[in-house]
Each structure stands twice: as structure tokens, then as C-alpha cells.
Amino acid sequence: MMNFSMHLRLFLRSFFLQTGWNYVKFQNLGLTYIMMPFLTRLYAQDKEALPAVTTRYLDTFNTQPVMASFCIGALAKKEEAVAQAKSVTDFKERVAEWIGARRGLSITAASIGDRLFWGTLKPLTLLLAIFIWLCLGVNFFEIELLENPLPLDAFCAGAAAFFVYNSVALFVRWEGITIGYNSDEKTCFGLTKFDWNKTIYNAKRLGMVLAAGLMLFGVYYYFKNLALDLHFITRAILVLFFVIISFLTRKLKVPNMYLYLAAVIIFNIACYL
């Protein structure tokens, strides 16, 4: 069933998962649209069963759009097992397994995808683009930049950074279908074949390095010609003090509200003096 032609059709349709998104059952319409070519071919000899099968797919479904490819592959494999049931009891057991796979896999894939694609790769791509532009002489800290067009070479180089996100997303969309289809519950339908936590960890550390570099560049740019006085040094020390204290209060599980109130009072006194 899962030949190249079907794989390609499911892959292309996966971009429309969010189509028909609703507050009642979320991505159920998009999932049903994606799976229809597969279901139509699978039940070509039993078209009377297709309405009931489609109803199952119209139930609640919600996951991260890119990671949904693992769900698509796994549900296709499970649906083949349902279609091959030999008895009513066997059919009910396989449907129950299908429902469990859909529910559990969608939650797991959403957790990984939210942290990887939306919480890590998208911000990292933006930081990478800004860093590339700064290296090419496009200084975002200059107001005059708003009045002059961005050089074409700098624009193309910065825009190329966004292919980092797109290349990873397209790879996961394509391979996830195959991996999910060829795997089983023991590997969480292929999700455990990748060290997602390590990937997220390394990407976040890279993002922190780029963000720290941009912050240092900004501090240098704004204060390179500034004469430091006692007021500036005092306020800088206060900022550093509260940053350090925030880490301590987090470990001691002290409510941040008290820290915020103390910071507001002390900064107001410092500004008044």
C-alpha cells in the first residue's frame, strides 16, 4: 500500500493539516483529508465500510503539523491491520489499538515538535539571519537603516538562513511517514530512533551563543562613546544583582512577585537619587 506514489500524495497533503482547524476537534478535518487517498485505496473492495472508517478519522486530533508525519505513517499501518481483521472481536481490538496509537502518538509528537520547531528552530533561524546580516555590515542598531534599502546580497544571504528551518521541517515531513509506517509501539512508531532532547539542547545552546553575541554587540555599539559615571555603574550593578538573585530565588522556590516588587522599589530609589 505505501508505495512511492502514495507516500508522495500523503506528503503533499500533509501541508494542509491545519485546513479546517476548529475549536471542537482541532485538526480532524485536515487529517481526514490527508488520509482519504490511502483509505479509498485500502477499502476499494469494501466501499460500504468507508463511511464508518472516515468517521473514526473525524474524531478529535491535534498535534504539531510537522511531526504529524509520524502519526500519518503509523495510522496508515494500523488501518491496514484493522482492514485485515478476521472477526468482530479482532476488529474491535485492532480499532482500540488504532485509537490508542492516534491519541498517544499525537500527544508525544506535539510535545517534541513544539519544543523543537516552534520553541527552538524558529527563534534560532531568526537569530542566525540577523547574525549573518550583521556580519555583512547591516547594522540593525542604526536608525538610518530604516531609510535605506537592504542590499540585495545581504538580503539573499540572510534569507538563506531560513532554509535551516525549512530543510529540517521538510526532511521530518517526508521521512516521518516512512518511519512511522515501518515502526511499531516498541519504538513509539519511530520517535525513539532520534535523540530529540539532544538536538533541542544543542540548538538552544547555539541560540544562546548567538543571542549573547548580539547583546554584546548592542552594548558595545550603544556605549562605546559613552562616558561612564557613578549613576550608570550603580544601575548596571543593580541589574546584574537582580539577575543573579533571580536564579537563586528560582532554586529556593521563592515567588518571583516578591523579587519584582523589591526590584521596582530599589530601582525607583536609585533613579530618584
Phi, psi and omega per residue, in radians:
M1 nan -0.790 -3.059
M2 -1.545 1.246 3.039
N3 -1.548 -3.097 -3.064
F4 -1.098 -0.708 -3.128
S5 -1.057 -0.803 3.134
M6 -1.185 -0.695 3.097
H7 -1.018 -0.781 -3.127
L8 -1.131 -0.710 -3.139
R9 -1.143 -0.741 3.101
L10 -1.149 -0.677 3.124
F11 -1.085 -0.841 -3.120
L12 -1.144 -0.686 -3.139
R13 -1.262 -0.369 -3.123
S14 -1.115 -0.370 3.105
F15 -1.236 -0.199 -3.126
F16 -1.871 0.386 -3.133
L17 -1.052 -0.635 -3.105
Q18 -1.377 -0.116 3.126
T19 -1.097 2.250 -3.140
G20 1.353 0.309 3.120
W21 -1.005 2.395 -3.107
N22 -2.512 2.845 -3.092
Y23 -1.403 -0.107 -3.107
V24 -1.593 -0.946 -3.092
K25 -2.237 0.250 2.961
F26 1.062 -1.860 -3.007
Q27 -1.754 0.372 -3.045
N28 -1.116 -0.669 3.132
L29 -1.170 -0.716 3.121
G30 -1.130 -0.733 3.119
L31 -1.103 -0.740 3.137
T32 -1.107 -0.716 3.107
Y33 -1.074 -0.740 -3.129
I34 -1.099 -0.753 -2.999
M35 -1.475 -0.182 -3.049
M36 -0.993 -0.777 3.103
P37 -1.028 -0.710 3.133
F38 -1.166 -0.787 -3.119
L39 -1.159 -0.686 3.140
T40 -1.095 -0.712 3.119
R41 -1.273 -0.693 -3.105
L42 -1.128 -0.673 -3.100
Y43 -1.859 0.551 3.136
A44 -1.091 -0.535 -3.129
Q45 -1.609 -0.065 -3.126
D46 -2.455 1.133 -3.058
K47 -1.149 -0.370 3.117
E48 -1.194 -0.397 3.140
A49 -1.443 -0.296 -3.035
L50 -1.053 -0.746 3.119
P51 -1.023 -0.748 3.130
A52 -1.165 -0.663 3.107
V53 -1.130 -0.772 -3.140
T54 -1.076 -0.635 3.122
T55 -1.047 -0.638 3.098
R56 -1.091 -0.690 -3.116
Y57 -1.301 -0.339 3.122
L58 -1.445 0.027 3.062
D59 -1.313 3.019 -3.045
T60 -0.999 2.296 3.095
F61 -2.600 2.334 3.135
N62 -2.751 2.171 3.104
T63 -2.738 3.130 3.107
Q64 -1.292 2.264 -2.989
P65 -0.956 -0.714 -3.120
V66 -1.247 -0.788 -3.119
M67 -1.259 -0.158 3.111
A68 -1.064 -0.335 -3.133
S69 -1.044 -0.631 3.082
F70 -1.113 -0.693 3.115
C71 -1.143 -0.710 -3.124
I72 -1.072 -0.834 3.134
G73 -1.118 -0.752 -3.116
A74 -1.171 -0.745 -3.139
L75 -1.149 -0.601 3.089
A76 -1.108 -0.766 3.128
K77 -1.139 -0.751 3.126
K78 -1.149 -0.588 3.140
E79 -1.186 -0.600 3.065
E80 -1.084 -0.698 3.109
A81 -1.133 -0.689 3.108
V82 -1.102 -0.752 -3.117
A83 -1.150 -0.381 -3.112
Q84 -1.710 0.198 -3.134
A85 -1.069 2.456 -3.061
K86 -1.712 -0.300 -3.126
S87 -2.573 2.996 -3.136
V88 -1.130 -0.746 3.122
T89 -1.094 -0.777 3.103
D90 -1.079 -0.700 3.130
F91 -1.082 -0.800 -3.124
K92 -1.127 -0.680 3.126
E93 -1.140 -0.717 -3.125
R94 -1.253 -0.602 3.056
V95 -1.132 -0.711 3.099
A96 -1.081 -0.698 3.084
E97 -1.144 -0.678 3.105
W98 -1.087 -0.778 3.132
I99 -1.120 -0.726 3.115
G100 -1.116 -0.709 3.115
A101 -1.137 -0.754 3.133
R102 -1.082 -0.799 -3.084
R103 -1.207 -0.882 -3.084
G104 -1.199 -0.745 -3.099
L105 -1.203 -0.648 3.139
S106 -1.123 -0.671 3.129
I107 -1.196 -0.793 -3.128
T108 -1.128 -0.782 3.133
A109 -1.121 -0.646 3.124
A110 -1.134 -0.728 3.140
S111 -1.084 -0.791 3.127
I112 -1.187 -0.806 -3.068
G113 -1.144 -0.691 3.129
D114 -1.083 -0.753 -3.121
R115 -1.255 -0.657 -3.059
L116 -1.389 -0.939 -2.997
F117 -1.495 -0.826 -3.064
W118 -1.562 -0.570 -3.105
G119 -1.582 -0.273 -3.059
T120 -2.228 -1.025 -2.999
L121 -1.195 -0.681 3.136
K122 -1.134 -0.870 3.062
P123 -1.078 -0.660 3.134
L124 -1.109 -0.696 3.116
T125 -1.101 -0.724 3.110
L126 -1.110 -0.784 3.114
L127 -1.081 -0.707 3.141
L128 -1.113 -0.733 3.122
A129 -1.101 -0.790 3.127
I130 -1.114 -0.710 3.137
F131 -1.104 -0.719 3.106
I132 -1.101 -0.761 3.133
W133 -1.100 -0.699 3.109
L134 -1.126 -0.686 3.104
C135 -1.131 -0.471 3.124
L136 -1.588 0.147 3.059
G137 1.606 0.124 3.098
V138 -1.550 1.783 -3.039
N139 -1.633 1.905 -3.114
F140 -1.296 -0.164 -3.135
F141 -1.548 0.004 3.106
E142 -1.741 2.213 -3.138
I143 -1.143 -0.520 -3.098
E144 -1.100 -0.332 -3.126
L145 -1.071 -0.534 -3.125
L146 -1.193 -0.377 -3.089
E147 -1.642 -0.221 -3.098
N148 -2.044 2.473 3.130
P149 -1.188 2.618 3.113
L150 -1.265 2.266 3.117
P151 -0.966 2.489 -3.057
L152 -1.072 -0.739 -3.118
D153 -1.133 -0.688 3.112
A154 -1.183 -0.679 3.130
F155 -1.090 -0.787 -3.121
C156 -1.165 -0.698 -3.130
A157 -1.160 -0.733 3.118
G158 -1.190 -0.712 3.137
A159 -1.126 -0.506 3.133
A160 -1.108 -0.424 3.131
A161 -1.102 -0.497 -3.109
F162 -1.247 -0.226 3.060
F163 -1.245 -0.284 3.043
V164 -1.075 -0.827 3.118
Y165 -1.181 -0.820 -3.074
N166 -1.127 -0.668 -3.125
S167 -1.152 -0.731 3.106
V168 -1.150 -0.760 -3.121
A169 -1.103 -0.764 -3.128
L170 -1.178 -0.675 3.108
F171 -1.071 -0.799 -3.126
V172 -1.182 -0.691 3.107
R173 -1.043 -0.736 -3.073
W174 -1.343 -0.924 -3.066
E175 -1.252 -0.516 -3.107
G176 -1.048 -0.619 3.124
I177 -1.116 -0.830 3.140
T178 -1.130 -0.807 -3.106
I179 -1.115 -0.781 3.123
G180 -1.099 -0.630 -3.121
Y181 -1.254 -0.642 -3.055
N182 -1.613 0.008 -3.109
S183 -1.926 3.078 -3.128
D184 -2.351 -2.959 -3.072
E185 -1.121 -0.461 -3.089
K186 -1.101 -0.560 3.115
T187 -1.891 0.344 -3.092
C188 0.921 0.759 3.133
F189 0.981 0.720 3.027
G190 1.644 -0.150 -3.101
L191 -1.167 -0.541 -3.111
T192 -1.399 -0.047 3.109
K193 -1.297 -0.272 3.141
F194 -2.010 2.497 3.070
D195 -1.549 1.405 -3.063
W196 -1.107 -0.707 -3.098
N197 -1.089 -0.694 3.126
K198 -1.174 -0.714 3.114
T199 -1.084 -0.795 3.134
I200 -1.121 -0.740 -3.140
Y201 -1.055 -0.855 -3.110
N202 -1.141 -0.686 3.128
A203 -1.142 -0.689 3.120
K204 -1.179 -0.664 3.114
R205 -1.155 -0.697 3.073
L206 -1.094 -0.730 3.099
G207 -1.084 -0.675 3.120
M208 -1.142 -0.658 3.102
V209 -1.124 -0.800 3.123
L210 -1.123 -0.730 3.136
A211 -1.132 -0.726 3.112
A212 -1.114 -0.690 3.099
G213 -1.104 -0.730 3.112
L214 -1.154 -0.682 3.125
M215 -1.148 -0.737 3.121
L216 -1.127 -0.691 3.099
F217 -1.102 -0.736 3.129
G218 -1.120 -0.742 3.112
V219 -1.096 -0.766 3.122
Y220 -1.094 -0.735 -3.078
Y221 -1.146 -0.739 -3.063
Y222 -1.378 -0.478 -3.030
F223 -1.978 0.170 -3.099
K224 -1.184 -0.511 3.141
N225 -1.938 0.262 -3.089
L226 -1.667 2.281 3.094
A227 -1.408 2.095 -3.104
L228 -1.350 2.258 3.084
D229 -2.086 -3.107 -3.071
L230 -1.124 -0.659 -3.121
H231 -1.118 -0.765 -3.135
F232 -1.130 -0.784 -3.126
I233 -1.084 -0.723 3.139
T234 -1.080 -0.811 -3.118
R235 -1.179 -0.636 3.098
A236 -1.121 -0.695 3.114
I237 -1.152 -0.665 3.119
L238 -1.118 -0.742 3.113
V239 -1.072 -0.822 3.129
L240 -1.086 -0.674 3.138
F241 -1.075 -0.796 -3.102
F242 -1.265 -0.509 3.049
V243 -1.121 -0.767 3.131
I244 -1.165 -0.752 -3.137
I245 -1.088 -0.608 -3.124
S246 -1.065 -0.636 3.091
F247 -1.190 -0.659 3.133
L248 -1.189 -0.756 -3.134
T249 -1.137 -0.553 3.107
R250 -1.164 -0.728 3.121
K251 -1.203 -0.619 3.137
L252 -1.471 -0.025 3.131
K253 1.032 0.655 3.055
V254 -1.496 2.295 -3.130
P255 -0.970 2.311 -3.106
N256 -1.137 -0.336 -3.127
M257 -1.027 -0.678 3.130
Y258 -1.166 -0.657 3.116
L259 -1.156 -0.741 3.124
Y260 -1.086 -0.764 3.133
L261 -1.090 -0.745 3.121
A262 -1.123 -0.702 -3.141
A263 -1.123 -0.748 3.140
V264 -1.078 -0.799 -3.111
I265 -1.116 -0.833 -3.085
I266 -1.171 -0.693 3.136
F267 -1.194 -0.614 3.094
N268 -1.136 -0.718 3.104
I269 -1.126 -0.767 -3.124
A270 -1.099 -0.702 3.128
C271 -1.209 -0.592 -3.133
Y272 -1.202 -0.674 -3.131
L273 -1.324 nan nan
